[in-house]
Amino acid sequence: VPEALFGDLPRTAAKLLPAGAKAEAEKRAAAELLGPLSDDSMRLWQEYQAGTTREARFVKVCDRLQLGVRLLAYQRSGHTGLDEFRDTVAAVDCSEFPPAAELRAALLAALGPDPRRE
């Protein structure tokens, strides 16, 4: 939800912000967008952020794996320098969701070997 207002900040940019600034901005953006909808919408966003339910953790895993799908498309169109994104996909903990683990493995296989390890 917050990305609708200020995009998806890459880690390289987010690390330049003061501690807690990104989280606070996301919280404010979520309140601005979801607040007028319902109490449930804000509660569900907070649940997602905290990862307190299996559903919230599943959505977070899906959010990270969709990066892998985009990464594959970028790679196939000739983009390079995407190592940080590959690392993010490789680091996704899919242990709670075996089909997600299969998708992560398939994405990493399709991306090919990590060029930094050749």
Rosetta constraint file for C-alpha pairs under 8 A:
AtomPair CA 1 CA 5 HARMONIC 7.80 0.50
AtomPair CA 1 CA 29 HARMONIC 7.52 0.50
AtomPair CA 1 CA 30 HARMONIC 5.96 0.50
AtomPair CA 1 CA 33 HARMONIC 7.45 0.50
AtomPair CA 2 CA 6 HARMONIC 6.64 0.50
AtomPair CA 2 CA 7 HARMONIC 7.40 0.50
AtomPair CA 2 CA 25 HARMONIC 7.92 0.50
AtomPair CA 2 CA 26 HARMONIC 5.10 0.50
AtomPair CA 2 CA 27 HARMONIC 7.52 0.50
AtomPair CA 2 CA 29 HARMONIC 4.99 0.50
AtomPair CA 2 CA 30 HARMONIC 5.35 0.50
AtomPair CA 2 CA 33 HARMONIC 7.92 0.50
AtomPair CA 3 CA 7 HARMONIC 4.13 0.50
AtomPair CA 3 CA 8 HARMONIC 5.29 0.50
AtomPair CA 3 CA 26 HARMONIC 7.86 0.50
AtomPair CA 5 CA 29 HARMONIC 6.67 0.50
AtomPair CA 9 CA 13 HARMONIC 6.20 0.50
AtomPair CA 9 CA 14 HARMONIC 6.00 0.50
AtomPair CA 10 CA 14 HARMONIC 6.16 0.50
AtomPair CA 11 CA 15 HARMONIC 5.90 0.50
AtomPair CA 12 CA 16 HARMONIC 7.17 0.50
AtomPair CA 13 CA 17 HARMONIC 7.31 0.50
AtomPair CA 14 CA 22 HARMONIC 6.72 0.50
AtomPair CA 17 CA 21 HARMONIC 6.16 0.50
AtomPair CA 17 CA 22 HARMONIC 7.06 0.50
AtomPair CA 20 CA 24 HARMONIC 6.08 0.50
AtomPair CA 21 CA 25 HARMONIC 6.09 0.50
AtomPair CA 22 CA 26 HARMONIC 6.14 0.50
AtomPair CA 23 CA 27 HARMONIC 6.16 0.50
AtomPair CA 24 CA 28 HARMONIC 6.21 0.50
AtomPair CA 25 CA 29 HARMONIC 6.06 0.50
AtomPair CA 26 CA 30 HARMONIC 6.02 0.50
AtomPair CA 27 CA 31 HARMONIC 6.19 0.50
AtomPair CA 28 CA 32 HARMONIC 6.16 0.50
AtomPair CA 29 CA 33 HARMONIC 6.18 0.50
AtomPair CA 30 CA 34 HARMONIC 5.55 0.50
AtomPair CA 30 CA 35 HARMONIC 7.35 0.50
AtomPair CA 30 CA 42 HARMONIC 7.25 0.50
AtomPair CA 30 CA 45 HARMONIC 7.63 0.50
AtomPair CA 31 CA 35 HARMONIC 4.80 0.50
AtomPair CA 31 CA 42 HARMONIC 6.93 0.50
AtomPair CA 32 CA 36 HARMONIC 7.38 0.50
AtomPair CA 33 CA 37 HARMONIC 7.76 0.50
AtomPair CA 34 CA 38 HARMONIC 6.92 0.50
AtomPair CA 34 CA 41 HARMONIC 5.94 0.50
AtomPair CA 34 CA 42 HARMONIC 5.68 0.50
AtomPair CA 35 CA 39 HARMONIC 6.96 0.50
AtomPair CA 35 CA 41 HARMONIC 7.57 0.50
AtomPair CA 35 CA 42 HARMONIC 6.36 0.50
AtomPair CA 37 CA 41 HARMONIC 6.64 0.50
AtomPair CA 38 CA 42 HARMONIC 6.92 0.50
AtomPair CA 39 CA 43 HARMONIC 6.16 0.50
AtomPair CA 40 CA 44 HARMONIC 6.00 0.50
AtomPair CA 41 CA 45 HARMONIC 6.33 0.50
AtomPair CA 42 CA 46 HARMONIC 6.23 0.50
AtomPair CA 43 CA 47 HARMONIC 6.12 0.50
AtomPair CA 44 CA 48 HARMONIC 6.14 0.50
AtomPair CA 45 CA 49 HARMONIC 6.19 0.50
AtomPair CA 46 CA 50 HARMONIC 6.13 0.50
AtomPair CA 47 CA 51 HARMONIC 5.79 0.50
AtomPair CA 47 CA 52 HARMONIC 5.77 0.50
AtomPair CA 47 CA 53 HARMONIC 6.99 0.50
AtomPair CA 47 CA 56 HARMONIC 6.29 0.50
AtomPair CA 48 CA 52 HARMONIC 7.18 0.50
AtomPair CA 48 CA 53 HARMONIC 7.81 0.50
AtomPair CA 48 CA 56 HARMONIC 4.46 0.50
AtomPair CA 48 CA 57 HARMONIC 6.93 0.50
AtomPair CA 48 CA 59 HARMONIC 7.44 0.50
AtomPair CA 48 CA 60 HARMONIC 7.16 0.50
AtomPair CA 49 CA 56 HARMONIC 7.72 0.50
AtomPair CA 50 CA 56 HARMONIC 8.00 0.50
AtomPair CA 51 CA 56 HARMONIC 5.14 0.50
AtomPair CA 51 CA 57 HARMONIC 5.12 0.50
AtomPair CA 51 CA 60 HARMONIC 7.86 0.50
AtomPair CA 52 CA 56 HARMONIC 6.65 0.50
AtomPair CA 52 CA 57 HARMONIC 7.41 0.50
AtomPair CA 53 CA 57 HARMONIC 6.36 0.50
AtomPair CA 54 CA 58 HARMONIC 6.10 0.50
AtomPair CA 55 CA 59 HARMONIC 6.25 0.50
AtomPair CA 56 CA 60 HARMONIC 6.29 0.50
AtomPair CA 57 CA 61 HARMONIC 6.21 0.50
AtomPair CA 58 CA 62 HARMONIC 6.17 0.50
AtomPair CA 58 CA 97 HARMONIC 7.45 0.50
AtomPair CA 59 CA 63 HARMONIC 6.08 0.50
AtomPair CA 60 CA 64 HARMONIC 6.35 0.50
AtomPair CA 61 CA 65 HARMONIC 6.15 0.50
AtomPair CA 61 CA 92 HARMONIC 6.79 0.50
AtomPair CA 61 CA 93 HARMONIC 7.43 0.50
AtomPair CA 61 CA 94 HARMONIC 6.80 0.50
AtomPair CA 61 CA 100 HARMONIC 7.55 0.50
AtomPair CA 62 CA 66 HARMONIC 6.07 0.50
AtomPair CA 62 CA 100 HARMONIC 7.65 0.50
AtomPair CA 63 CA 67 HARMONIC 6.94 0.50
AtomPair CA 64 CA 68 HARMONIC 7.15 0.50
AtomPair CA 64 CA 88 HARMONIC 7.46 0.50
AtomPair CA 64 CA 89 HARMONIC 6.49 0.50
AtomPair CA 64 CA 92 HARMONIC 6.88 0.50
AtomPair CA 65 CA 69 HARMONIC 6.71 0.50
AtomPair CA 65 CA 89 HARMONIC 6.26 0.50
AtomPair CA 65 CA 92 HARMONIC 7.65 0.50
AtomPair CA 65 CA 100 HARMONIC 7.95 0.50
AtomPair CA 65 CA 103 HARMONIC 7.86 0.50
AtomPair CA 65 CA 104 HARMONIC 6.67 0.50
AtomPair CA 66 CA 70 HARMONIC 6.36 0.50
AtomPair CA 67 CA 71 HARMONIC 5.91 0.50
AtomPair CA 67 CA 85 HARMONIC 7.39 0.50
AtomPair CA 67 CA 89 HARMONIC 7.07 0.50
AtomPair CA 68 CA 72 HARMONIC 6.14 0.50
AtomPair CA 68 CA 85 HARMONIC 7.60 0.50
AtomPair CA 68 CA 86 HARMONIC 7.18 0.50
AtomPair CA 68 CA 89 HARMONIC 5.79 0.50
AtomPair CA 68 CA 104 HARMONIC 7.61 0.50
AtomPair CA 68 CA 107 HARMONIC 6.29 0.50
AtomPair CA 68 CA 108 HARMONIC 7.92 0.50
AtomPair CA 69 CA 73 HARMONIC 6.49 0.50
AtomPair CA 69 CA 107 HARMONIC 7.02 0.50
AtomPair CA 70 CA 74 HARMONIC 6.16 0.50
AtomPair CA 71 CA 75 HARMONIC 6.04 0.50
AtomPair CA 71 CA 82 HARMONIC 7.53 0.50
AtomPair CA 71 CA 85 HARMONIC 7.05 0.50
AtomPair CA 71 CA 86 HARMONIC 7.40 0.50
AtomPair CA 72 CA 76 HARMONIC 6.09 0.50
AtomPair CA 72 CA 107 HARMONIC 7.31 0.50
AtomPair CA 72 CA 110 HARMONIC 7.38 0.50
AtomPair CA 72 CA 111 HARMONIC 6.10 0.50
AtomPair CA 73 CA 77 HARMONIC 6.23 0.50
AtomPair CA 74 CA 78 HARMONIC 6.53 0.50
AtomPair CA 74 CA 79 HARMONIC 5.46 0.50
AtomPair CA 75 CA 79 HARMONIC 5.10 0.50
AtomPair CA 75 CA 80 HARMONIC 6.62 0.50
AtomPair CA 75 CA 82 HARMONIC 7.97 0.50
AtomPair CA 75 CA 111 HARMONIC 7.53 0.50
AtomPair CA 82 CA 86 HARMONIC 6.47 0.50
AtomPair CA 83 CA 87 HARMONIC 6.15 0.50
AtomPair CA 83 CA 114 HARMONIC 7.96 0.50
AtomPair CA 84 CA 88 HARMONIC 6.37 0.50
AtomPair CA 85 CA 89 HARMONIC 6.41 0.50
AtomPair CA 86 CA 90 HARMONIC 6.11 0.50
AtomPair CA 86 CA 108 HARMONIC 7.82 0.50
AtomPair CA 87 CA 91 HARMONIC 6.06 0.50
AtomPair CA 88 CA 92 HARMONIC 6.50 0.50
AtomPair CA 89 CA 104 HARMONIC 7.01 0.50
AtomPair CA 89 CA 108 HARMONIC 7.79 0.50
AtomPair CA 90 CA 104 HARMONIC 7.29 0.50
AtomPair CA 90 CA 108 HARMONIC 7.14 0.50
AtomPair CA 92 CA 104 HARMONIC 7.94 0.50
AtomPair CA 93 CA 101 HARMONIC 7.94 0.50
AtomPair CA 94 CA 98 HARMONIC 6.60 0.50
AtomPair CA 94 CA 100 HARMONIC 5.79 0.50
AtomPair CA 94 CA 101 HARMONIC 4.91 0.50
AtomPair CA 94 CA 104 HARMONIC 7.96 0.50
AtomPair CA 95 CA 101 HARMONIC 6.71 0.50
AtomPair CA 97 CA 101 HARMONIC 6.48 0.50
AtomPair CA 98 CA 102 HARMONIC 6.31 0.50
AtomPair CA 99 CA 103 HARMONIC 6.32 0.50
AtomPair CA 100 CA 104 HARMONIC 6.15 0.50
AtomPair CA 101 CA 105 HARMONIC 6.16 0.50
AtomPair CA 102 CA 106 HARMONIC 6.15 0.50
AtomPair CA 103 CA 107 HARMONIC 6.08 0.50
AtomPair CA 104 CA 108 HARMONIC 6.17 0.50
AtomPair CA 105 CA 109 HARMONIC 6.07 0.50
AtomPair CA 106 CA 110 HARMONIC 6.07 0.50
AtomPair CA 107 CA 111 HARMONIC 6.14 0.50
AtomPair CA 108 CA 112 HARMONIC 6.38 0.50
AtomPair CA 108 CA 113 HARMONIC 7.89 0.50
AtomPair CA 109 CA 113 HARMONIC 7.37 0.50
AtomPair CA 113 CA 117 HARMONIC 7.58 0.50
AtomPair CA 113 CA 118 HARMONIC 7.56 0.50
AtomPair CA 114 CA 118 HARMONIC 7.00 0.50
